[in-house]
């Protein structure tokens, strides 16, 4: 029986063959103005989202707040809100790499390119 990977796992494998092995490398290759990461830390109390503005070289950090019930989602939501104002990009989507978000348009184009067999040559 052939084991099928989920679509993101297949895409990650194909990207890794092209030298793209992380959300940051993917963001840089795609020309994204920024990338959002969720970092758990040593405990959920240390959790945070990081908005990295690539051109500016800035990192904006959004720590877990006492009222956060959905730690990852709440931290990432605050990072997305900040990204909208700082980058002008309104829609952000989960990237193929874990705990990483990129502009939705870039993620959609990447999936379309992958479906057509047209991935980037190298990172």
CNS distance restraints for C-alpha pairs under 8 A (distance, minus, plus):
assign (resid   5 and name CA) (resid   9 and name CA) 5.75 0.50 0.50
assign (resid   5 and name CA) (resid  10 and name CA) 5.83 0.50 0.50
assign (resid   6 and name CA) (resid  10 and name CA) 6.34 0.50 0.50
assign (resid   7 and name CA) (resid  11 and name CA) 6.14 0.50 0.50
assign (resid   8 and name CA) (resid  12 and name CA) 5.98 0.50 0.50
assign (resid   8 and name CA) (resid  96 and name CA) 5.10 0.50 0.50
assign (resid   8 and name CA) (resid  97 and name CA) 7.76 0.50 0.50
assign (resid   9 and name CA) (resid  13 and name CA) 6.14 0.50 0.50
assign (resid   9 and name CA) (resid  96 and name CA) 7.44 0.50 0.50
assign (resid  10 and name CA) (resid  14 and name CA) 6.24 0.50 0.50
assign (resid  11 and name CA) (resid  15 and name CA) 6.05 0.50 0.50
assign (resid  11 and name CA) (resid  96 and name CA) 7.00 0.50 0.50
assign (resid  11 and name CA) (resid 111 and name CA) 7.94 0.50 0.50
assign (resid  11 and name CA) (resid 114 and name CA) 6.97 0.50 0.50
assign (resid  12 and name CA) (resid  16 and name CA) 6.00 0.50 0.50
assign (resid  12 and name CA) (resid  21 and name CA) 7.44 0.50 0.50
assign (resid  12 and name CA) (resid  96 and name CA) 6.32 0.50 0.50
assign (resid  12 and name CA) (resid  97 and name CA) 7.00 0.50 0.50
assign (resid  13 and name CA) (resid  17 and name CA) 6.45 0.50 0.50
assign (resid  14 and name CA) (resid  18 and name CA) 6.79 0.50 0.50
assign (resid  14 and name CA) (resid 119 and name CA) 7.88 0.50 0.50
assign (resid  15 and name CA) (resid  19 and name CA) 6.48 0.50 0.50
assign (resid  15 and name CA) (resid  20 and name CA) 5.09 0.50 0.50
assign (resid  15 and name CA) (resid  21 and name CA) 6.73 0.50 0.50
assign (resid  15 and name CA) (resid 119 and name CA) 7.40 0.50 0.50
assign (resid  15 and name CA) (resid 120 and name CA) 7.90 0.50 0.50
assign (resid  16 and name CA) (resid  20 and name CA) 4.85 0.50 0.50
assign (resid  16 and name CA) (resid  21 and name CA) 4.95 0.50 0.50
assign (resid  18 and name CA) (resid 120 and name CA) 7.04 0.50 0.50
assign (resid  18 and name CA) (resid 121 and name CA) 5.81 0.50 0.50
assign (resid  18 and name CA) (resid 122 and name CA) 4.73 0.50 0.50
assign (resid  18 and name CA) (resid 123 and name CA) 6.70 0.50 0.50
assign (resid  19 and name CA) (resid 122 and name CA) 5.61 0.50 0.50
assign (resid  19 and name CA) (resid 123 and name CA) 5.51 0.50 0.50
assign (resid  20 and name CA) (resid  25 and name CA) 5.74 0.50 0.50
assign (resid  20 and name CA) (resid  26 and name CA) 5.97 0.50 0.50
assign (resid  20 and name CA) (resid 122 and name CA) 6.99 0.50 0.50
assign (resid  20 and name CA) (resid 123 and name CA) 5.40 0.50 0.50
assign (resid  21 and name CA) (resid  25 and name CA) 6.67 0.50 0.50
assign (resid  21 and name CA) (resid  26 and name CA) 7.57 0.50 0.50
assign (resid  22 and name CA) (resid  26 and name CA) 6.24 0.50 0.50
assign (resid  22 and name CA) (resid  97 and name CA) 6.44 0.50 0.50
assign (resid  23 and name CA) (resid  27 and name CA) 6.03 0.50 0.50
assign (resid  23 and name CA) (resid  35 and name CA) 7.68 0.50 0.50
assign (resid  23 and name CA) (resid  95 and name CA) 7.19 0.50 0.50
assign (resid  23 and name CA) (resid  96 and name CA) 7.72 0.50 0.50
assign (resid  23 and name CA) (resid  97 and name CA) 5.58 0.50 0.50
assign (resid  23 and name CA) (resid  98 and name CA) 7.95 0.50 0.50
assign (resid  23 and name CA) (resid 100 and name CA) 6.06 0.50 0.50
assign (resid  24 and name CA) (resid  28 and name CA) 6.22 0.50 0.50
assign (resid  24 and name CA) (resid  35 and name CA) 6.96 0.50 0.50
assign (resid  25 and name CA) (resid  29 and name CA) 6.09 0.50 0.50
assign (resid  25 and name CA) (resid 123 and name CA) 6.67 0.50 0.50
assign (resid  26 and name CA) (resid  30 and name CA) 6.05 0.50 0.50
assign (resid  26 and name CA) (resid 123 and name CA) 7.32 0.50 0.50
assign (resid  27 and name CA) (resid  31 and name CA) 6.17 0.50 0.50
assign (resid  27 and name CA) (resid  32 and name CA) 5.13 0.50 0.50
assign (resid  27 and name CA) (resid  33 and name CA) 7.93 0.50 0.50
assign (resid  27 and name CA) (resid  34 and name CA) 6.99 0.50 0.50
assign (resid  27 and name CA) (resid  35 and name CA) 6.33 0.50 0.50
assign (resid  27 and name CA) (resid 102 and name CA) 7.00 0.50 0.50
assign (resid  28 and name CA) (resid  32 and name CA) 6.13 0.50 0.50
assign (resid  28 and name CA) (resid  54 and name CA) 7.46 0.50 0.50
assign (resid  29 and name CA) (resid 123 and name CA) 5.65 0.50 0.50
assign (resid  30 and name CA) (resid 106 and name CA) 7.02 0.50 0.50
assign (resid  32 and name CA) (resid  54 and name CA) 7.54 0.50 0.50
assign (resid  32 and name CA) (resid 102 and name CA) 7.24 0.50 0.50
assign (resid  32 and name CA) (resid 103 and name CA) 7.13 0.50 0.50
assign (resid  32 and name CA) (resid 106 and name CA) 7.57 0.50 0.50
assign (resid  33 and name CA) (resid  53 and name CA) 6.01 0.50 0.50
assign (resid  33 and name CA) (resid  54 and name CA) 5.74 0.50 0.50
assign (resid  33 and name CA) (resid  55 and name CA) 6.56 0.50 0.50
assign (resid  33 and name CA) (resid  87 and name CA) 6.43 0.50 0.50
assign (resid  34 and name CA) (resid  51 and name CA) 6.84 0.50 0.50
assign (resid  34 and name CA) (resid  52 and name CA) 5.33 0.50 0.50
assign (resid  34 and name CA) (resid  53 and name CA) 4.35 0.50 0.50
assign (resid  34 and name CA) (resid  54 and name CA) 5.23 0.50 0.50
assign (resid  34 and name CA) (resid  55 and name CA) 7.89 0.50 0.50
assign (resid  34 and name CA) (resid  83 and name CA) 7.78 0.50 0.50
assign (resid  34 and name CA) (resid  87 and name CA) 7.48 0.50 0.50
assign (resid  34 and name CA) (resid 102 and name CA) 7.08 0.50 0.50
assign (resid  35 and name CA) (resid  51 and name CA) 5.86 0.50 0.50
assign (resid  35 and name CA) (resid  52 and name CA) 5.34 0.50 0.50
assign (resid  35 and name CA) (resid  53 and name CA) 6.81 0.50 0.50
assign (resid  35 and name CA) (resid  54 and name CA) 7.64 0.50 0.50
assign (resid  35 and name CA) (resid 100 and name CA) 7.09 0.50 0.50
assign (resid  35 and name CA) (resid 101 and name CA) 5.97 0.50 0.50
assign (resid  35 and name CA) (resid 102 and name CA) 5.30 0.50 0.50
assign (resid  35 and name CA) (resid 103 and name CA) 7.89 0.50 0.50
assign (resid  36 and name CA) (resid  49 and name CA) 6.78 0.50 0.50
assign (resid  36 and name CA) (resid  50 and name CA) 5.50 0.50 0.50
assign (resid  36 and name CA) (resid  51 and name CA) 4.51 0.50 0.50
assign (resid  36 and name CA) (resid  52 and name CA) 6.25 0.50 0.50
assign (resid  36 and name CA) (resid  76 and name CA) 7.45 0.50 0.50
assign (resid  36 and name CA) (resid  79 and name CA) 7.00 0.50 0.50
assign (resid  36 and name CA) (resid  80 and name CA) 7.69 0.50 0.50
assign (resid  36 and name CA) (resid 100 and name CA) 5.63 0.50 0.50
assign (resid  36 and name CA) (resid 101 and name CA) 4.99 0.50 0.50
assign (resid  36 and name CA) (resid 102 and name CA) 6.61 0.50 0.50
assign (resid  37 and name CA) (resid  49 and name CA) 5.52 0.50 0.50
assign (resid  37 and name CA) (resid  50 and name CA) 5.18 0.50 0.50
assign (resid  37 and name CA) (resid  51 and name CA) 6.66 0.50 0.50
assign (resid  37 and name CA) (resid  76 and name CA) 7.80 0.50 0.50
assign (resid  37 and name CA) (resid  99 and name CA) 5.58 0.50 0.50
assign (resid  37 and name CA) (resid 100 and name CA) 4.63 0.50 0.50
assign (resid  37 and name CA) (resid 101 and name CA) 6.48 0.50 0.50
assign (resid  38 and name CA) (resid  47 and name CA) 7.49 0.50 0.50
assign (resid  38 and name CA) (resid  48 and name CA) 5.92 0.50 0.50
assign (resid  38 and name CA) (resid  49 and name CA) 4.34 0.50 0.50
assign (resid  38 and name CA) (resid  50 and name CA) 6.39 0.50 0.50
assign (resid  38 and name CA) (resid  72 and name CA) 6.71 0.50 0.50
assign (resid  38 and name CA) (resid  75 and name CA) 7.67 0.50 0.50
assign (resid  38 and name CA) (resid  76 and name CA) 6.75 0.50 0.50
assign (resid  38 and name CA) (resid  99 and name CA) 5.13 0.50 0.50
assign (resid  38 and name CA) (resid 100 and name CA) 6.61 0.50 0.50
assign (resid  39 and name CA) (resid  47 and name CA) 5.68 0.50 0.50
assign (resid  39 and name CA) (resid  48 and name CA) 5.39 0.50 0.50
assign (resid  39 and name CA) (resid  49 and name CA) 6.04 0.50 0.50
assign (resid  39 and name CA) (resid  50 and name CA) 7.64 0.50 0.50
assign (resid  39 and name CA) (resid  99 and name CA) 7.45 0.50 0.50
assign (resid  40 and name CA) (resid  44 and name CA) 5.91 0.50 0.50
assign (resid  40 and name CA) (resid  46 and name CA) 6.38 0.50 0.50
assign (resid  40 and name CA) (resid  47 and name CA) 4.14 0.50 0.50
assign (resid  40 and name CA) (resid  48 and name CA) 6.38 0.50 0.50
assign (resid  41 and name CA) (resid  45 and name CA) 7.98 0.50 0.50
assign (resid  41 and name CA) (resid  46 and name CA) 5.10 0.50 0.50
assign (resid  41 and name CA) (resid  47 and name CA) 5.34 0.50 0.50
assign (resid  41 and name CA) (resid  48 and name CA) 7.65 0.50 0.50
assign (resid  42 and name CA) (resid  46 and name CA) 6.30 0.50 0.50
assign (resid  42 and name CA) (resid  47 and name CA) 7.97 0.50 0.50
assign (resid  43 and name CA) (resid  47 and name CA) 6.80 0.50 0.50
assign (resid  44 and name CA) (resid  71 and name CA) 7.49 0.50 0.50
assign (resid  45 and name CA) (resid  64 and name CA) 6.55 0.50 0.50
assign (resid  46 and name CA) (resid  63 and name CA) 7.27 0.50 0.50
assign (resid  46 and name CA) (resid  64 and name CA) 7.09 0.50 0.50
assign (resid  47 and name CA) (resid  63 and name CA) 6.13 0.50 0.50
assign (resid  47 and name CA) (resid  64 and name CA) 5.74 0.50 0.50
assign (resid  47 and name CA) (resid  71 and name CA) 7.37 0.50 0.50
assign (resid  47 and name CA) (resid  72 and name CA) 7.54 0.50 0.50
assign (resid  48 and name CA) (resid  61 and name CA) 6.63 0.50 0.50
assign (resid  48 and name CA) (resid  62 and name CA) 5.34 0.50 0.50
assign (resid  48 and name CA) (resid  63 and name CA) 4.26 0.50 0.50
assign (resid  48 and name CA) (resid  64 and name CA) 5.80 0.50 0.50
assign (resid  48 and name CA) (resid  72 and name CA) 7.63 0.50 0.50
assign (resid  48 and name CA) (resid  75 and name CA) 6.05 0.50 0.50
assign (resid  49 and name CA) (resid  61 and name CA) 5.84 0.50 0.50
assign (resid  49 and name CA) (resid  62 and name CA) 5.08 0.50 0.50
assign (resid  49 and name CA) (resid  63 and name CA) 6.54 0.50 0.50
assign (resid  49 and name CA) (resid  72 and name CA) 7.65 0.50 0.50
assign (resid  49 and name CA) (resid  75 and name CA) 5.35 0.50 0.50
assign (resid  49 and name CA) (resid  76 and name CA) 5.48 0.50 0.50
assign (resid  49 and name CA) (resid  79 and name CA) 6.39 0.50 0.50
assign (resid  50 and name CA) (resid  59 and name CA) 6.38 0.50 0.50
assign (resid  50 and name CA) (resid  60 and name CA) 5.62 0.50 0.50
assign (resid  50 and name CA) (resid  61 and name CA) 4.61 0.50 0.50
assign (resid  50 and name CA) (resid  62 and name CA) 6.31 0.50 0.50
assign (resid  50 and name CA) (resid  79 and name CA) 6.83 0.50 0.50
assign (resid  51 and name CA) (resid  59 and name CA) 5.61 0.50 0.50
assign (resid  51 and name CA) (resid  60 and name CA) 5.04 0.50 0.50
assign (resid  51 and name CA) (resid  61 and name CA) 6.44 0.50 0.50
assign (resid  51 and name CA) (resid  79 and name CA) 5.91 0.50 0.50
assign (resid  51 and name CA) (resid  80 and name CA) 7.97 0.50 0.50
assign (resid  51 and name CA) (resid  83 and name CA) 7.01 0.50 0.50
assign (resid  52 and name CA) (resid  57 and name CA) 7.05 0.50 0.50
assign (resid  52 and name CA) (resid  58 and name CA) 5.78 0.50 0.50
assign (resid  52 and name CA) (resid  59 and name CA) 4.48 0.50 0.50
assign (resid  52 and name CA) (resid  60 and name CA) 6.44 0.50 0.50
assign (resid  53 and name CA) (resid  57 and name CA) 5.65 0.50 0.50
assign (resid  53 and name CA) (resid  58 and name CA) 5.18 0.50 0.50
assign (resid  53 and name CA) (resid  59 and name CA) 6.32 0.50 0.50
assign (resid  54 and name CA) (resid  58 and name CA) 7.00 0.50 0.50
assign (resid  60 and name CA) (resid  79 and name CA) 7.85 0.50 0.50
assign (resid  61 and name CA) (resid  79 and name CA) 7.68 0.50 0.50
assign (resid  62 and name CA) (resid  75 and name CA) 5.80 0.50 0.50
assign (resid  62 and name CA) (resid  76 and name CA) 7.78 0.50 0.50
assign (resid  62 and name CA) (resid  78 and name CA) 6.77 0.50 0.50
assign (resid  62 and name CA) (resid  79 and name CA) 6.42 0.50 0.50
assign (resid  63 and name CA) (resid  75 and name CA) 6.41 0.50 0.50
assign (resid  64 and name CA) (resid  68 and name CA) 6.50 0.50 0.50
assign (resid  64 and name CA) (resid  71 and name CA) 6.24 0.50 0.50
assign (resid  64 and name CA) (resid  74 and name CA) 7.61 0.50 0.50
assign (resid  64 and name CA) (resid  75 and name CA) 5.99 0.50 0.50
assign (resid  68 and name CA) (resid  74 and name CA) 6.11 0.50 0.50
assign (resid  69 and name CA) (resid  74 and name CA) 7.57 0.50 0.50
assign (resid  70 and name CA) (resid  74 and name CA) 5.71 0.50 0.50
assign (resid  71 and name CA) (resid  75 and name CA) 6.14 0.50 0.50
assign (resid  72 and name CA) (resid  76 and name CA) 6.05 0.50 0.50
assign (resid  73 and name CA) (resid  77 and name CA) 5.87 0.50 0.50
assign (resid  74 and name CA) (resid  78 and name CA) 6.42 0.50 0.50
assign (resid  75 and name CA) (resid  79 and name CA) 6.43 0.50 0.50
assign (resid  76 and name CA) (resid  80 and name CA) 6.09 0.50 0.50
assign (resid  77 and name CA) (resid  81 and name CA) 6.21 0.50 0.50
assign (resid  78 and name CA) (resid  82 and name CA) 6.33 0.50 0.50
assign (resid  79 and name CA) (resid  83 and name CA) 6.04 0.50 0.50
assign (resid  80 and name CA) (resid  84 and name CA) 6.18 0.50 0.50
assign (resid  80 and name CA) (resid  92 and name CA) 6.89 0.50 0.50
assign (resid  81 and name CA) (resid  85 and name CA) 6.90 0.50 0.50
assign (resid  82 and name CA) (resid  86 and name CA) 6.17 0.50 0.50
assign (resid  83 and name CA) (resid  87 and name CA) 5.52 0.50 0.50
assign (resid  83 and name CA) (resid  88 and name CA) 7.26 0.50 0.50
assign (resid  83 and name CA) (resid  89 and name CA) 6.91 0.50 0.50
assign (resid  83 and name CA) (resid  90 and name CA) 7.70 0.50 0.50
assign (resid  84 and name CA) (resid  88 and name CA) 5.04 0.50 0.50
assign (resid  84 and name CA) (resid  89 and name CA) 5.08 0.50 0.50
assign (resid  84 and name CA) (resid  90 and name CA) 4.91 0.50 0.50
assign (resid  84 and name CA) (resid  91 and name CA) 7.82 0.50 0.50
assign (resid  85 and name CA) (resid  89 and name CA) 7.75 0.50 0.50
assign (resid  89 and name CA) (resid 103 and name CA) 6.61 0.50 0.50
assign (resid  90 and name CA) (resid 103 and name CA) 7.82 0.50 0.50
assign (resid  91 and name CA) (resid 103 and name CA) 5.93 0.50 0.50
assign (resid  91 and name CA) (resid 104 and name CA) 5.41 0.50 0.50
assign (resid  91 and name CA) (resid 105 and name CA) 7.72 0.50 0.50
assign (resid  92 and name CA) (resid 101 and name CA) 6.22 0.50 0.50
assign (resid  92 and name CA) (resid 102 and name CA) 5.45 0.50 0.50
assign (resid  92 and name CA) (resid 103 and name CA) 4.32 0.50 0.50
assign (resid  92 and name CA) (resid 104 and name CA) 4.64 0.50 0.50
assign (resid  93 and name CA) (resid 101 and name CA) 5.28 0.50 0.50
assign (resid  93 and name CA) (resid 102 and name CA) 5.66 0.50 0.50
assign (resid  93 and name CA) (resid 103 and name CA) 6.07 0.50 0.50
assign (resid  93 and name CA) (resid 104 and name CA) 4.78 0.50 0.50
assign (resid  93 and name CA) (resid 107 and name CA) 6.87 0.50 0.50
assign (resid  94 and name CA) (resid  99 and name CA) 7.49 0.50 0.50
assign (resid  94 and name CA) (resid 100 and name CA) 5.95 0.50 0.50
assign (resid  94 and name CA) (resid 101 and name CA) 4.41 0.50 0.50
assign (resid  94 and name CA) (resid 102 and name CA) 6.54 0.50 0.50
assign (resid  94 and name CA) (resid 104 and name CA) 7.95 0.50 0.50
assign (resid  94 and name CA) (resid 107 and name CA) 7.78 0.50 0.50
assign (resid  95 and name CA) (resid  99 and name CA) 7.90 0.50 0.50
assign (resid  95 and name CA) (resid 100 and name CA) 5.47 0.50 0.50
assign (resid  95 and name CA) (resid 101 and name CA) 5.02 0.50 0.50
assign (resid  95 and name CA) (resid 102 and name CA) 5.92 0.50 0.50
assign (resid  95 and name CA) (resid 107 and name CA) 6.25 0.50 0.50
assign (resid  96 and name CA) (resid 100 and name CA) 7.65 0.50 0.50
assign (resid 102 and name CA) (resid 106 and name CA) 6.98 0.50 0.50
assign (resid 102 and name CA) (resid 107 and name CA) 6.60 0.50 0.50
assign (resid 103 and name CA) (resid 107 and name CA) 6.52 0.50 0.50
assign (resid 104 and name CA) (resid 108 and name CA) 6.06 0.50 0.50
assign (resid 105 and name CA) (resid 109 and name CA) 6.17 0.50 0.50
assign (resid 106 and name CA) (resid 110 and name CA) 6.09 0.50 0.50
assign (resid 107 and name CA) (resid 111 and name CA) 6.32 0.50 0.50
assign (resid 108 and name CA) (resid 112 and name CA) 6.23 0.50 0.50
assign (resid 109 and name CA) (resid 113 and name CA) 6.04 0.50 0.50
assign (resid 110 and name CA) (resid 114 and name CA) 6.14 0.50 0.50
assign (resid 110 and name CA) (resid 119 and name CA) 7.60 0.50 0.50
assign (resid 111 and name CA) (resid 115 and name CA) 6.18 0.50 0.50
assign (resid 112 and name CA) (resid 116 and name CA) 6.37 0.50 0.50
assign (resid 113 and name CA) (resid 117 and name CA) 6.12 0.50 0.50
assign (resid 113 and name CA) (resid 118 and name CA) 4.85 0.50 0.50
assign (resid 113 and name CA) (resid 119 and name CA) 5.89 0.50 0.50
assign (resid 114 and name CA) (resid 118 and name CA) 5.61 0.50 0.50
assign (resid 114 and name CA) (resid 119 and name CA) 5.64 0.50 0.50
